[in-house]
Amino acid sequence: MIRDLLANLHWSVLPVVSMFMFMSVFIGVLIWVYRKDSNIIYKEMENFPNE
Protein backbone atom coordinates (compact mmCIF):
# COMPACT_ATOMS: atom_id res chain seq x y z
CA MET A 1 0.00 0.00 0.00
CA ILE A 2 2.76 2.46 0.90
CA ARG A 3 4.70 1.42 -2.20
CA ASP A 4 1.67 2.21 -4.37
CA LEU A 5 1.21 5.55 -2.67
CA LEU A 6 4.85 6.53 -3.21
CA ALA A 7 4.81 5.31 -6.81
CA ASN A 8 1.79 7.46 -7.69
CA LEU A 9 2.78 10.51 -5.66
CA HIS A 10 3.38 13.70 -7.60
CA TRP A 11 6.72 14.86 -6.21
CA SER A 12 6.22 18.41 -7.44
CA VAL A 13 3.70 18.96 -4.63
CA LEU A 14 6.22 18.37 -1.83
CA PRO A 15 7.92 21.80 -1.94
CA VAL A 16 4.55 23.51 -1.69
CA VAL A 17 3.50 21.32 1.23
CA SER A 18 6.79 21.84 3.06
CA MET A 19 6.62 25.62 2.54
CA PHE A 20 3.06 25.66 3.88
CA MET A 21 4.15 23.67 6.94
CA PHE A 22 7.11 25.98 7.56
CA MET A 23 4.99 29.11 7.26
CA SER A 24 2.34 27.64 9.57
CA VAL A 25 4.91 26.89 12.27
CA PHE A 26 6.59 30.28 11.83
CA ILE A 27 3.32 32.19 12.09
CA GLY A 28 2.29 30.01 15.05
CA VAL A 29 5.50 30.89 16.89
CA LEU A 30 4.99 34.59 16.17
CA ILE A 31 1.44 34.44 17.49
CA TRP A 32 2.65 32.54 20.58
CA VAL A 33 5.39 35.06 21.33
CA TYR A 34 3.30 38.19 20.76
CA ARG A 35 0.06 37.00 22.36
CA LYS A 36 -1.67 39.30 24.83
CA ASP A 37 -0.56 37.75 28.15
CA SER A 38 2.97 36.75 27.19
CA ASN A 39 4.41 40.00 28.56
CA ILE A 40 3.79 38.76 32.11
CA ILE A 41 5.85 35.62 31.51
CA TYR A 42 8.72 37.57 29.98
CA LYS A 43 8.75 40.02 32.89
CA GLU A 44 9.06 37.08 35.32
CA MET A 45 11.89 35.55 33.24
CA GLU A 46 13.68 38.90 33.29
CA ASN A 47 14.12 38.63 37.05
CA PHE A 48 15.76 35.17 37.01
CA PRO A 49 19.39 35.24 38.05
CA ASN A 50 21.98 34.60 35.39
CA GLU A 51 24.13 31.59 36.10
BALOBA-1460 file (C-alpha; in Angstrom, 3 decimals):
// residues 51
<rec num="1" residu="m" x="0.000" y="0.000" z="0.000"/>
<rec num="2" residu="i" x="2.762" y="2.465" z="0.902"/>
<rec num="3" residu="r" x="4.699" y="1.419" z="-2.202"/>
<rec num="4" residu="d" x="1.673" y="2.208" z="-4.369"/>
<rec num="5" residu="l" x="1.210" y="5.553" z="-2.673"/>
<rec num="6" residu="l" x="4.847" y="6.534" z="-3.210"/>
<rec num="7" residu="a" x="4.809" y="5.310" z="-6.806"/>
<rec num="8" residu="n" x="1.794" y="7.461" z="-7.685"/>
<rec num="9" residu="l" x="2.776" y="10.513" z="-5.664"/>
<rec num="10" residu="h" x="3.379" y="13.696" z="-7.598"/>
<rec num="11" residu="w" x="6.721" y="14.862" z="-6.213"/>
<rec num="12" residu="s" x="6.224" y="18.410" z="-7.444"/>
<rec num="13" residu="v" x="3.704" y="18.964" z="-4.632"/>
<rec num="14" residu="l" x="6.219" y="18.368" z="-1.827"/>
<rec num="15" residu="p" x="7.922" y="21.798" z="-1.937"/>
<rec num="16" residu="v" x="4.552" y="23.505" z="-1.691"/>
<rec num="17" residu="v" x="3.501" y="21.320" z="1.235"/>
<rec num="18" residu="s" x="6.791" y="21.844" z="3.061"/>
<rec num="19" residu="m" x="6.624" y="25.618" z="2.545"/>
<rec num="20" residu="f" x="3.062" y="25.659" z="3.878"/>
<rec num="21" residu="m" x="4.149" y="23.665" z="6.942"/>
<rec num="22" residu="f" x="7.115" y="25.984" z="7.562"/>
<rec num="23" residu="m" x="4.992" y="29.113" z="7.262"/>
<rec num="24" residu="s" x="2.339" y="27.636" z="9.569"/>
<rec num="25" residu="v" x="4.910" y="26.886" z="12.269"/>
<rec num="26" residu="f" x="6.591" y="30.278" z="11.828"/>
<rec num="27" residu="i" x="3.322" y="32.190" z="12.091"/>
<rec num="28" residu="g" x="2.293" y="30.012" z="15.047"/>
<rec num="29" residu="v" x="5.495" y="30.894" z="16.890"/>
<rec num="30" residu="l" x="4.992" y="34.589" z="16.171"/>
<rec num="31" residu="i" x="1.443" y="34.439" z="17.491"/>
<rec num="32" residu="w" x="2.645" y="32.539" z="20.580"/>
<rec num="33" residu="v" x="5.393" y="35.061" z="21.328"/>
<rec num="34" residu="y" x="3.304" y="38.186" z="20.758"/>
<rec num="35" residu="r" x="0.064" y="37.005" z="22.356"/>
<rec num="36" residu="k" x="-1.665" y="39.296" z="24.828"/>
<rec num="37" residu="d" x="-0.562" y="37.748" z="28.150"/>
<rec num="38" residu="s" x="2.969" y="36.752" z="27.188"/>
<rec num="39" residu="n" x="4.411" y="39.995" z="28.555"/>
<rec num="40" residu="i" x="3.791" y="38.757" z="32.108"/>
<rec num="41" residu="i" x="5.851" y="35.621" z="31.512"/>
<rec num="42" residu="y" x="8.722" y="37.570" z="29.985"/>
<rec num="43" residu="k" x="8.755" y="40.016" z="32.890"/>
<rec num="44" residu="e" x="9.063" y="37.076" z="35.322"/>
<rec num="45" residu="m" x="11.887" y="35.555" z="33.240"/>
<rec num="46" residu="e" x="13.685" y="38.901" z="33.293"/>
<rec num="47" residu="n" x="14.123" y="38.626" z="37.049"/>
<rec num="48" residu="f" x="15.759" y="35.172" z="37.015"/>
<rec num="49" residu="p" x="19.390" y="35.241" z="38.054"/>
<rec num="50" residu="n" x="21.975" y="34.604" z="35.387"/>
<rec num="51" residu="e" x="24.127" y="31.590" z="36.100"/>
